[in-house]
């Protein structure tokens, strides 16, 4: 499996103990998304399909998560070129995160604005350091929210709150983001890295196929009615019942020990 730890790369990618770590790495530009970063991020997400990777973590370099679209690059592009980037790069990133058959954790270690905020919010679990904030910055420059923002944010915090945050471009501090249900948890900056690593290590030792099937069921629930969702749960539960991890989990229960899940 290829890894990329070159400090000059716009995205760093490494694998350790079943965890695929993706670091947005343009700190001098606030980890803003240019074409090179988007393309490298897509490549890293594709490499995370490797079955030896059981959890993926996306974070940013230098206490910054992501400032969104690189406006320097945008100012040198035509509106038509920028529009194509949404379909060619931004949307595939969101789909790539959602379609990955393993949990994806966004570790928001600093400001997350525009597309950077929405890429974080499309992940399965979002944690943040207490110096982080989330900003739907689009209307500040005459644009609309993209990268799935108009889809995810209302489902996370409700229509009225999401509408106001997007129209007014209000900044949401990490503690408030947790309070309103936008993210899972916030941690003090001094403890953030330790908490991130603790959570990813926990996910990497869990029954990966069951996590993937749970993720798929949750995604299906966005459009299913109750009858269809019950059918989806039945379908996915039948698949989970066939896994080695189900057998191990039940055996460990009867033997009163911790299960040793292998992700299969």
C-alpha positions, 0 to 999 in steps of 0.5 A, spaced: 500 500 500 502 506 498 503 512 503 505 519 502 509 522 508 512 528 504 512 534 507 511 538 500 505 534 499 498 537 499 495 531 503 499 526 507 497 519 508 499 514 512 497 507 515 498 504 522 495 499 526 489 499 521 488 506 521 488 510 515 490 517 517 489 523 512 492 530 513 490 536 509 497 539 509 497 546 506 498 550 513 500 556 510 494 557 506 490 554 512 489 548 508 485 551 503 482 546 498 486 547 491 486 542 485 492 538 487 489 537 494 482 535 492 486 530 487 490 527 492 485 527 497 481 523 493 487 518 491 488 517 499 480 515 500 481 510 494 487 507 498 483 507 504 478 501 501 484 496 502 481 491 507 487 492 512 485 499 514 479 499 519 478 506 520 479 512 517 481 519 520 481 526 516 484 532 520 489 538 518 496 540 519 498 545 524 492 546 528 487 548 522 482 543 519 480 547 512 479 554 510 475 551 504 476 553 497 483 556 495 480 563 493 487 565 490 486 559 485 479 561 484 480 568 482 484 565 477 479 561 474 473 562 470 466 561 473 465 555 468 472 552 471 470 553 478 463 550 477 466 544 473 471 543 480 464 541 484 462 536 480 469 533 478 472 534 485 468 536 491 462 532 490 467 525 489 470 527 495 463 527 499 461 521 495 468 517 497 467 518 504 460 516 504 461 510 500 467 507 504 465 501 507 468 503 514 468 509 519 471 515 517 472 520 523 473 528 522 478 530 527 477 538 526 483 541 530 482 548 528 477 552 523 473 549 518 470 553 513 466 553 507 467 546 503 472 544 509 466 545 514 462 541 510 467 535 508 468 534 516 460 534 517 459 529 512 464 524 516 461 518 520 463 521 527 466 529 528 470 531 534 473 538 535 478 541 539 476 547 543 479 552 539 475 550 532 469 553 529 465 551 523 463 557 518 458 556 512 462 562 509 459 561 502 454 567 502 460 572 504 463 571 497 456 571 494 456 563 493 451 558 496 453 552 500 456 546 497 460 539 498 453 537 501 452 542 506 445 543 504 444 536 505 447 534 511 447 540 516 439 541 516 439 533 518 444 534 523 441 541 527 434 542 524 432 546 518 431 553 521 438 553 525 441 550 518 438 556 514 440 561 519 447 559 519 448 558 512 444 565 510 447 569 515 454 565 515 455 565 523 461 562 526 459 556 530 464 555 536 466 548 537 462 547 544 456 550 541 457 545 535 457 540 540 451 543 544 446 543 538 448 536 535 452 538 529 458 534 532 459 528 536 464 531 542 469 537 543 475 536 547 481 541 550 486 542 545 491 540 549 488 533 550 485 533 542 491 529 539 490 523 545 483 523 544 483 522 537 488 517 537 484 513 543 477 514 538 481 511 532 484 505 535 477 503 538 474 504 532 480 500 528 479 494 533 471 494 532 467 489 527 469 493 521 463 489 517 458 491 522 460 498 522 460 498 515 453 495 515 450 500 520 453 506 516 449 503 510 443 503 514 443 510 516 445 512 509 439 509 507 434 511 512 435 518 509 430 517 504 427 510 506 420 510 509 419 505 515 417 499 511 423 500 507 428 501 513 425 495 516 427 491 510 434 494 510 435 493 517 433 485 516 438 485 509 444 488 513 443 484 519 443 477 515 449 479 512 452 481 519 450 474 522 454 471 517 461 474 519 466 471 523 466 477 528 459 476 530 461 468 531 467 471 535 463 476 539 458 471 541 463 466 543 467 472 547 460 474 551 459 466 553 466 466 555 466 472 559 472 476 555 473 481 550 472 479 543 478 479 538 474 482 532 478 481 525 474 486 521 471 480 517 
